[in-house]
Amino acid sequence: MANSKYEYVKGFEQNDSLLPQTWIVIQVDGRGFTRFSQAHAFKKPNDMQALFLMNDCAKAVLEDISDVVFCYGVSDEYSFVLRRTCTLYQRHASKLISLVVSLFSASYAMKWTQFFPETELQYAATFDGRAVCYPSESILRDYLSWRQVDCHINNQYNTCFWKLVESGMSTTEAQDTLKGTTADVKNNLLFEKFNINYNNLPQIFRKGSIVYRKQVEEVGKKENGEVIKRLRMRIVVEHEDIIRNGFWTAHPYILSVARSKQQQAHPPSPAANPQLSLSLR
């Protein structure tokens, strides 16, 4: 259509390029997953196979898009962190969002039978997405800390709620019982009424899932018997505390790409708000 009389329509396109030299987070969220989980009889409050499926879809995104350096997922949502120096699609938000969402959604449909071999997919799972820019590593970590704290709070509530419902309460009675309760009260309720120590529940439920390229050491031998060691990057799924500094100190290479001189001179705050760390004890 070059030089045609119709080319003027390009003038209606909006420039949605994201801010340069900022961390881009693409958040993918399940659309109508309450109904979807009911239609496919997901276990409450957590369906392990459904979480495994989400994690495998996140791995597919990480494998396909080299600019994605870290992923965090809980329930029916996943956050994908793209490096500061990403120039994919000239950082156009619409293209980046559609790429990640379509890849994640397609993977979910293709991998369904692998994780639910005896459950027919009733209809396609759909996801929406958004893109947010974070100007510094410390703010990016605050975002990830917020998502992990949210995972803990929601899981603790949902664990109590569904145990109360299983014990014979109506959903309204369970909601009224838990209304305004603190974390300590919920922990005591689980222990005293159901003999459940919340801290002993699987970490995938309490902390969510992280997917990233992990630096691992491989040991081999040459033909002459000499032992050789080399570092390899391997995609892994783990369930770690990403609020405290420990994880990031042990894996500095995840966010090390394209750190600015200013960032190096002013290292990230100790996981932002120290009160957040207490929530995951």
Contacts in CASP RR format, 6 or more apart in sequence:
PFRMAT RR
TARGET T0000
AUTHOR 0000-0000-0000
METHOD contacts of the structure
MODEL  1
MANSKYEYVKGFEQNDSLLPQTWIVIQVDGRGFTRFSQAHAFKKPNDMQA
LFLMNDCAKAVLEDISDVVFCYGVSDEYSFVLRRTCTLYQRHASKLISLV
VSLFSASYAMKWTQFFPETELQYAATFDGRAVCYPSESILRDYLSWRQVD
CHINNQYNTCFWKLVESGMSTTEAQDTLKGTTADVKNNLLFEKFNINYNN
LPQIFRKGSIVYRKQVEEVGKKENGEVIKRLRMRIVVEHEDIIRNGFWTA
HPYILSVARSKQQQAHPPSPAANPQLSLSLR
1 7 0 8 1.000
16 92 0 8 1.000
16 93 0 8 1.000
16 94 0 8 1.000
17 90 0 8 1.000
17 91 0 8 1.000
17 92 0 8 1.000
17 93 0 8 1.000
18 24 0 8 1.000
18 91 0 8 1.000
18 92 0 8 1.000
18 93 0 8 1.000
18 96 0 8 1.000
18 131 0 8 1.000
18 133 0 8 1.000
19 133 0 8 1.000
19 135 0 8 1.000
20 91 0 8 1.000
21 84 0 8 1.000
21 85 0 8 1.000
21 258 0 8 1.000
21 260 0 8 1.000
22 84 0 8 1.000
22 133 0 8 1.000
22 134 0 8 1.000
22 135 0 8 1.000
23 81 0 8 1.000
23 82 0 8 1.000
23 83 0 8 1.000
23 84 0 8 1.000
23 133 0 8 1.000
23 134 0 8 1.000
23 135 0 8 1.000
23 136 0 8 1.000
23 137 0 8 1.000
23 140 0 8 1.000
24 81 0 8 1.000
24 82 0 8 1.000
24 86 0 8 1.000
24 91 0 8 1.000
24 96 0 8 1.000
24 131 0 8 1.000
24 132 0 8 1.000
24 133 0 8 1.000
25 79 0 8 1.000
25 80 0 8 1.000
25 81 0 8 1.000
25 82 0 8 1.000
25 131 0 8 1.000
25 132 0 8 1.000
25 133 0 8 1.000
25 134 0 8 1.000
25 140 0 8 1.000
25 143 0 8 1.000
26 79 0 8 1.000
26 80 0 8 1.000
26 82 0 8 1.000
26 96 0 8 1.000
26 97 0 8 1.000
26 100 0 8 1.000
26 101 0 8 1.000
26 129 0 8 1.000
26 130 0 8 1.000
26 131 0 8 1.000
27 77 0 8 1.000
27 78 0 8 1.000
27 79 0 8 1.000
27 80 0 8 1.000
27 129 0 8 1.000
27 130 0 8 1.000
27 131 0 8 1.000
27 132 0 8 1.000
28 77 0 8 1.000
28 78 0 8 1.000
28 79 0 8 1.000
28 80 0 8 1.000
28 100 0 8 1.000
28 101 0 8 1.000
28 104 0 8 1.000
28 127 0 8 1.000
28 128 0 8 1.000
28 129 0 8 1.000
29 76 0 8 1.000
29 77 0 8 1.000
29 127 0 8 1.000
29 128 0 8 1.000
29 129 0 8 1.000
29 130 0 8 1.000
30 36 0 8 1.000
30 76 0 8 1.000
30 77 0 8 1.000
30 125 0 8 1.000
30 126 0 8 1.000
30 127 0 8 1.000
30 128 0 8 1.000
31 126 0 8 1.000
31 127 0 8 1.000
31 128 0 8 1.000
32 126 0 8 1.000
33 75 0 8 1.000
33 76 0 8 1.000
33 125 0 8 1.000
36 123 0 8 1.000
36 125 0 8 1.000
37 47 0 8 1.000
37 50 0 8 1.000
37 76 0 8 1.000
39 122 0 8 1.000
39 123 0 8 1.000
40 116 0 8 1.000
40 119 0 8 1.000
40 121 0 8 1.000
40 122 0 8 1.000
41 119 0 8 1.000
42 50 0 8 1.000
44 158 0 8 1.000
44 162 0 8 1.000
45 155 0 8 1.000
45 158 0 8 1.000
45 159 0 8 1.000
45 161 0 8 1.000
45 162 0 8 1.000
45 205 0 8 1.000
46 155 0 8 1.000
46 158 0 8 1.000
46 204 0 8 1.000
46 205 0 8 1.000
48 202 0 8 1.000
48 204 0 8 1.000
49 115 0 8 1.000
49 116 0 8 1.000
50 115 0 8 1.000
51 75 0 8 1.000
51 204 0 8 1.000
51 209 0 8 1.000
52 115 0 8 1.000
53 108 0 8 1.000
53 111 0 8 1.000
53 112 0 8 1.000
53 114 0 8 1.000
53 115 0 8 1.000
53 116 0 8 1.000
54 73 0 8 1.000
54 76 0 8 1.000
54 78 0 8 1.000
54 108 0 8 1.000
54 209 0 8 1.000
55 73 0 8 1.000
55 209 0 8 1.000
55 211 0 8 1.000
55 237 0 8 1.000
56 107 0 8 1.000
56 111 0 8 1.000
56 114 0 8 1.000
56 115 0 8 1.000
57 78 0 8 1.000
57 104 0 8 1.000
57 107 0 8 1.000
57 108 0 8 1.000
57 111 0 8 1.000
58 71 0 8 1.000
58 73 0 8 1.000
58 78 0 8 1.000
58 80 0 8 1.000
58 104 0 8 1.000
58 209 0 8 1.000
58 211 0 8 1.000
58 237 0 8 1.000
59 211 0 8 1.000
59 235 0 8 1.000
59 237 0 8 1.000
60 103 0 8 1.000
60 104 0 8 1.000
60 107 0 8 1.000
60 111 0 8 1.000
61 68 0 8 1.000
61 71 0 8 1.000
61 78 0 8 1.000
61 80 0 8 1.000
61 100 0 8 1.000
61 103 0 8 1.000
61 104 0 8 1.000
61 107 0 8 1.000
62 68 0 8 1.000
62 71 0 8 1.000
62 80 0 8 1.000
62 211 0 8 1.000
62 212 0 8 1.000
62 213 0 8 1.000
62 235 0 8 1.000
63 235 0 8 1.000
64 103 0 8 1.000
65 80 0 8 1.000
65 82 0 8 1.000
65 88 0 8 1.000
65 99 0 8 1.000
65 100 0 8 1.000
65 103 0 8 1.000
67 82 0 8 1.000
67 83 0 8 1.000
67 86 0 8 1.000
67 88 0 8 1.000
68 80 0 8 1.000
68 81 0 8 1.000
68 82 0 8 1.000
68 100 0 8 1.000
69 81 0 8 1.000
69 82 0 8 1.000
69 83 0 8 1.000
69 212 0 8 1.000
69 213 0 8 1.000
69 254 0 8 1.000
69 255 0 8 1.000
69 257 0 8 1.000
70 80 0 8 1.000
70 81 0 8 1.000
70 144 0 8 1.000
70 210 0 8 1.000
70 211 0 8 1.000
70 212 0 8 1.000
70 254 0 8 1.000
70 255 0 8 1.000
71 78 0 8 1.000
71 79 0 8 1.000
71 80 0 8 1.000
71 81 0 8 1.000
71 210 0 8 1.000
71 211 0 8 1.000
71 212 0 8 1.000
72 78 0 8 1.000
72 79 0 8 1.000
72 81 0 8 1.000
72 144 0 8 1.000
72 147 0 8 1.000
72 148 0 8 1.000
72 208 0 8 1.000
72 209 0 8 1.000
72 210 0 8 1.000
72 211 0 8 1.000
72 242 0 8 1.000
73 79 0 8 1.000
73 147 0 8 1.000
73 151 0 8 1.000
73 208 0 8 1.000
73 209 0 8 1.000
73 210 0 8 1.000
73 211 0 8 1.000
74 147 0 8 1.000
74 148 0 8 1.000
74 150 0 8 1.000
74 151 0 8 1.000
74 154 0 8 1.000
74 208 0 8 1.000
74 209 0 8 1.000
75 151 0 8 1.000
75 154 0 8 1.000
77 147 0 8 1.000
78 104 0 8 1.000
79 143 0 8 1.000
79 144 0 8 1.000
79 147 0 8 1.000
80 100 0 8 1.000
81 140 0 8 1.000
81 144 0 8 1.000
82 88 0 8 1.000
82 96 0 8 1.000
83 257 0 8 1.000
83 258 0 8 1.000
84 257 0 8 1.000
84 258 0 8 1.000
84 259 0 8 1.000
84 260 0 8 1.000
85 257 0 8 1.000
85 258 0 8 1.000
88 96 0 8 1.000
88 99 0 8 1.000
89 95 0 8 1.000
89 96 0 8 1.000
89 99 0 8 1.000
93 131 0 8 1.000
96 131 0 8 1.000
97 129 0 8 1.000
97 130 0 8 1.000
97 131 0 8 1.000
100 129 0 8 1.000
101 127 0 8 1.000
101 128 0 8 1.000
101 129 0 8 1.000
104 127 0 8 1.000
105 124 0 8 1.000
105 125 0 8 1.000
105 126 0 8 1.000
105 127 0 8 1.000
108 125 0 8 1.000
108 127 0 8 1.000
109 121 0 8 1.000
109 124 0 8 1.000
109 125 0 8 1.000
112 121 0 8 1.000
113 121 0 8 1.000
132 143 0 8 1.000
134 140 0 8 1.000
134 143 0 8 1.000
136 263 0 8 1.000
136 268 0 8 1.000
137 255 0 8 1.000
137 259 0 8 1.000
137 263 0 8 1.000
137 268 0 8 1.000
138 268 0 8 1.000
138 269 0 8 1.000
138 272 0 8 1.000
140 255 0 8 1.000
141 242 0 8 1.000
141 248 0 8 1.000
141 268 0 8 1.000
141 271 0 8 1.000
141 272 0 8 1.000
142 271 0 8 1.000
142 272 0 8 1.000
142 273 0 8 1.000
144 242 0 8 1.000
145 242 0 8 1.000
145 243 0 8 1.000
145 271 0 8 1.000
145 272 0 8 1.000
145 273 0 8 1.000
145 276 0 8 1.000
146 276 0 8 1.000
148 207 0 8 1.000
148 208 0 8 1.000
148 241 0 8 1.000
148 242 0 8 1.000
148 243 0 8 1.000
148 280 0 8 1.000
149 243 0 8 1.000
149 276 0 8 1.000
149 279 0 8 1.000
149 280 0 8 1.000
151 206 0 8 1.000
151 207 0 8 1.000
151 208 0 8 1.000
152 206 0 8 1.000
152 207 0 8 1.000
152 279 0 8 1.000
152 280 0 8 1.000
153 183 0 8 1.000
153 279 0 8 1.000
155 201 0 8 1.000
155 205 0 8 1.000
155 206 0 8 1.000
156 183 0 8 1.000
156 186 0 8 1.000
156 187 0 8 1.000
156 198 0 8 1.000
156 206 0 8 1.000
157 178 0 8 1.000
157 186 0 8 1.000
159 190 0 8 1.000
159 196 0 8 1.000
159 198 0 8 1.000
159 201 0 8 1.000
159 205 0 8 1.000
160 174 0 8 1.000
160 178 0 8 1.000
160 186 0 8 1.000
160 189 0 8 1.000
160 190 0 8 1.000
161 171 0 8 1.000
161 174 0 8 1.000
161 175 0 8 1.000
161 178 0 8 1.000
163 190 0 8 1.000
163 193 0 8 1.000
163 194 0 8 1.000
163 196 0 8 1.000
164 173 0 8 1.000
164 174 0 8 1.000
164 177 0 8 1.000
164 178 0 8 1.000
165 171 0 8 1.000
165 174 0 8 1.000
167 193 0 8 1.000
167 194 0 8 1.000
169 177 0 8 1.000
178 186 0 8 1.000
181 189 0 8 1.000
183 279 0 8 1.000
186 198 0 8 1.000
187 198 0 8 1.000
190 196 0 8 1.000
190 197 0 8 1.000
190 198 0 8 1.000
191 197 0 8 1.000
191 198 0 8 1.000
198 206 0 8 1.000
199 206 0 8 1.000
199 281 0 8 1.000
202 239 0 8 1.000
203 239 0 8 1.000
203 240 0 8 1.000
204 239 0 8 1.000
206 280 0 8 1.000
207 239 0 8 1.000
207 240 0 8 1.000
207 241 0 8 1.000
207 280 0 8 1.000
208 239 0 8 1.000
209 237 0 8 1.000
209 238 0 8 1.000
209 239 0 8 1.000
210 237 0 8 1.000
210 238 0 8 1.000
210 239 0 8 1.000
210 240 0 8 1.000
210 242 0 8 1.000
211 235 0 8 1.000
211 236 0 8 1.000
211 237 0 8 1.000
212 235 0 8 1.000
212 236 0 8 1.000
212 238 0 8 1.000
212 251 0 8 1.000
212 254 0 8 1.000
213 233 0 8 1.000
213 234 0 8 1.000
213 235 0 8 1.000
213 236 0 8 1.000
213 254 0 8 1.000
214 233 0 8 1.000
214 234 0 8 1.000
214 235 0 8 1.000
214 236 0 8 1.000
214 251 0 8 1.000
215 231 0 8 1.000
215 232 0 8 1.000
215 233 0 8 1.000
215 251 0 8 1.000
215 253 0 8 1.000
216 231 0 8 1.000
216 232 0 8 1.000
216 233 0 8 1.000
216 234 0 8 1.000
217 229 0 8 1.000
217 230 0 8 1.000
217 231 0 8 1.000
217 232 0 8 1.000
218 229 0 8 1.000
218 230 0 8 1.000
218 231 0 8 1.000
218 232 0 8 1.000
219 227 0 8 1.000
219 228 0 8 1.000
219 229 0 8 1.000
220 227 0 8 1.000
220 228 0 8 1.000
220 229 0 8 1.000
221 227 0 8 1.000
221 228 0 8 1.000
222 228 0 8 1.000
240 247 0 8 1.000
241 247 0 8 1.000
241 277 0 8 1.000
241 280 0 8 1.000
242 248 0 8 1.000
243 271 0 8 1.000
243 276 0 8 1.000
243 277 0 8 1.000
243 280 0 8 1.000
244 270 0 8 1.000
244 271 0 8 1.000
244 277 0 8 1.000
245 270 0 8 1.000
245 271 0 8 1.000
248 254 0 8 1.000
248 255 0 8 1.000
248 268 0 8 1.000
271 277 0 8 1.000
END
